[in-house]
């Protein structure tokens, strides 16, 4: 009897873990390459029904469906992927604030010291915008300029280092319209 219970429990355990999997081949919508997946038949049918719904929803806005073409409604909608790198103006149009670089002039302990450093900096570099970051109180960071890359900040950084030896370029959220 004990052997029967052991055999029955082992068989029932394997019975629960049996999954009817099949290999499914799909086409990638962006590049058209084949994607091979192994999944359960129920998951495959659920995925197909979702894809059908998506293709019907995407196809309803096209002009060929309005004209009565049935063949075009079964094709999924094309997604436009630019083949070139976006320009700074195109990036700024989509994201007014991006992760760029600022030049950290120095870090001081009080707001009065920060104002003195900013005034001194404005006399030396009137064409660069300078600001105070008080997010790490009691320390205050004095930051200047807005740049897309470290390389674009390099020329200003070398000029600033003549007066402020500890100046470095740091990653910072910047307004895209102000950046160089």
TAHU-V371083 format. One record per backbone hydrogen bond with DSSP energy under -0.5 kcal/mol. NH is the residue of the N-H (numbers start at 0). CO is the residue of the C=O. E is the energy in kcal/mol with one decimal. If there is no record, write none. Layout:
NH:CO:E
NH:CO:E
//
This chain:
4:0:-2.0
5:1:-2.1
6:2:-2.7
7:3:-2.7
8:4:-2.4
9:5:-2.2
10:6:-2.5
11:7:-2.4
12:8:-2.0
13:9:-2.2
14:10:-1.9
15:11:-1.7
16:12:-1.3
17:13:-0.5
20:18:-1.3
21:38:-3.0
23:21:-0.5
23:36:-3.7
25:23:-0.5
25:34:-2.8
27:32:-3.1
31:27:-1.1
34:25:-3.2
36:23:-3.1
36:34:-0.5
38:21:-2.5
38:36:-0.5
40:19:-1.2
43:39:-2.3
44:40:-2.2
45:41:-2.1
46:42:-2.5
47:43:-2.3
48:44:-2.1
49:45:-2.0
50:46:-2.4
51:47:-2.4
52:48:-2.0
53:49:-2.4
54:50:-2.5
55:51:-2.1
56:52:-2.3
57:53:-2.6
58:54:-1.8
59:55:-1.0
60:57:-0.6
61:58:-1.1
65:61:-0.9
66:62:-1.2
67:64:-1.0
68:63:-2.0
73:69:-0.6
73:70:-0.7
74:70:-0.5
79:77:-0.5
80:78:-0.5
90:86:-2.1
91:87:-2.6
92:88:-1.8
93:89:-1.2
94:90:-2.6
97:173:-2.1
99:97:-0.8
99:171:-2.9
100:146:-2.8
101:169:-2.4
102:143:-2.8
103:101:-0.7
103:167:-3.1
104:102:-0.8
104:141:-2.8
105:141:-0.8
107:139:-2.6
113:109:-1.8
114:110:-2.2
115:111:-1.9
116:112:-2.4
117:113:-2.4
118:114:-2.2
119:115:-2.3
120:116:-2.6
121:117:-2.6
122:118:-1.6
123:119:-1.5
124:120:-3.1
127:124:-1.1
130:142:-2.9
132:140:-3.0
133:131:-0.6
136:133:-0.8
138:135:-2.3
139:107:-3.0
140:132:-2.6
141:105:-2.4
142:130:-2.8
142:140:-0.6
143:102:-2.3
144:128:-2.6
146:100:-2.5
152:148:-0.9
153:149:-0.8
153:150:-0.6
154:150:-0.5
156:152:-2.5
157:153:-2.1
158:154:-1.4
159:155:-2.5
160:156:-2.2
161:158:-0.9
162:159:-1.4
163:159:-2.8
164:162:-0.5
166:163:-1.4
167:103:-1.8
169:101:-3.1
171:99:-2.2
173:97:-3.0
175:95:-3.3
175:173:-0.6
177:174:-1.1
178:174:-0.8
178:175:-0.7
179:145:-1.8
//
